[in-house]
Amino acid sequence: MGYQTKCGRSTRSAATYLKIRRRLLTRVPSPISCYNLGMRWLLISIFILAFALRLIGLASHPAGFTPDEASFGYDAYSLLQTGKDQWGNSWPLTFKSFGDYKLPLYGYLTIPFVYFFGLTEFAVRLPNALLGSFAVVITYFLVKKLKFSDSSALLSALLLAISPWHIPMSRGAFEANLTTFLLPLGIWAFLKAKDSTRYYLLSVLAFGLNLFSYHSARLITPFIVLALIFIYRKKVKINKISMFSLLLFAVFGFLALFAMLNGGGSRISTAGIFSESALYGAYLDRHQAFLNGLPSFLATAINNKFIYLIRTFIENYLQYFSTTFYWTNGAAESTYGMTPGFGVLYWFESFFLIAYLLRLFTTRLVKSDWIILIWVILAPIPAALSIGPGYAANRAVIMLPALHIASAIGGLYVYEKLKEYLSKKFIYIAFALVTVFSFSFFFEEYVYQQPIDGGQQMMYGVRDTISNIKNTDGQILITRRLSEPHIFVAFYNKIDPPIYQNSSVNWDFENHGFNWVDQLPEYSLDRYTFHNIDLNSENNSGFAAMVMTRDEYREEIVPQAKAITNQSGDAIFYVAE
């Protein structure tokens, strides 16, 4: 007779089975090995799904290509050709870019992709798509290392793989998204170092690189490291490797501080709630209260800088824990491939997060719970310290994958309660249907609506516009209202970096009191000139071609101009030759 194994039926005879049993006992499949094999294939399937959702159609979705993306690509191209960025700085720790001083990691990661694929939109976006895919895998291993269940790990990976927040952030050259891979990698390696201190080196490398990924990550990473050391202080091993790792992280920190003191900190000074432009609101409130009859000393006491800052910070911070951000309107801007009007989480995750909170209040918190809580609580602080329209998915993306891990743990908590009343099969089918249904709505929104709703903010149509004037002989005038137009000219025309660098030395915008290059009234790159266009003015003469926005164009003056349209057929730019 045959013997039934745990994973299938053996066709061997009893005698043969008994003969080899002693030698091959370890090869007989066990319930545990079959379980691990199933988990492995599920993880592989989730990774393939994540990879496909982040790579297919990468050059065309999100529709458009932002100046920031073009800037990272051209800096990589310039470094590859000359060893200098677009401003002529050799291997800088901060990219000056347009005056916003971007952190350099994404630009350096782009170099090999530009080398192999050329200066293309696909090449510039590919590093983020790959790291966004691997973030799904590292999330799985992090959850397991935090000693949550295998099911929690798989569900965390799945939720991140199909996330309406993480997918768009992974498909553009958006440096903010790098932290969703580097931060969980650093935490996982730190926890892994309890088994082998060699992992401290990997942990420090991940945390150190994260200091150069994005401004939000630079602010939060040191606090996460301190929290890990404090929580696991009794298990941190002190030896040569750990001490060297600590020294190495100090070097990363020193370099980050050095970069901030040498220009990199200007972004914080102009984009934070501590800037003079942001604090001006306190003076306005005080003046308005005084005009309405409030005594001067009370108006000053109530509307001083300190109170205004605290109030602004709290209002900003709470945005990132609101139903408006999570499930209804989502991100306020379309410049990162996000679609306002569509939440950054799926609605069914609301039940999971509520269940996660209930679990926290009904069970004893362990170290792993504290890591997730601290991570989620700290993550929105940089976004809350920034000015702007708020609900900034890019500045708060450091919340991922912690938010999805919390959601997955809550989801498993819901499952444990429901299976007391419903069959497992019914729960699985219901969850699958709800997930597919929710994802379908996101897919439709992102693939078919985003090009129309968000294409303008993503500068859709600029590539076609530059292509239309690429072969035009003579001097070309491009409106300054096409945001940072020079970088698109450089990117799509692949302008020789030395030519660009010779031009950029004349863009002395900071000494003229401007924060951005395109705030200069007029500047030039090679045979291209950039300034606002008034068709009634004489300063447009002598150019072989002009590029203007829809608002600047006058058909009665330039009837033969070619319209560059969006996907709805509406004109967005005009090219006159």
Helices and strands as residue ranges (DSSP letters): E 3-4, E 9-10, H 14-24, G 25-27, H 31-55, H 67-82, H 105-117, H 121-145, H 150-161, H 166-170, G 175-178, H 179-192, H 199-210, H 215-231, H 240-259, I 260-264, H 266-271, H 276-291, H 296-302, H 305-319, H 323-323, I 324-328, H 349-362, H 367-378, H 381-384, G 397-399, H 402-418, H 424-444, I 445-449, H 450-453, H 462-469, E 476-478, H 485-493, H 497-504, G 510-512, G 517-519, E 523-525, E 528-530, G 538-540, E 545-549, E 562-565, E 571-576
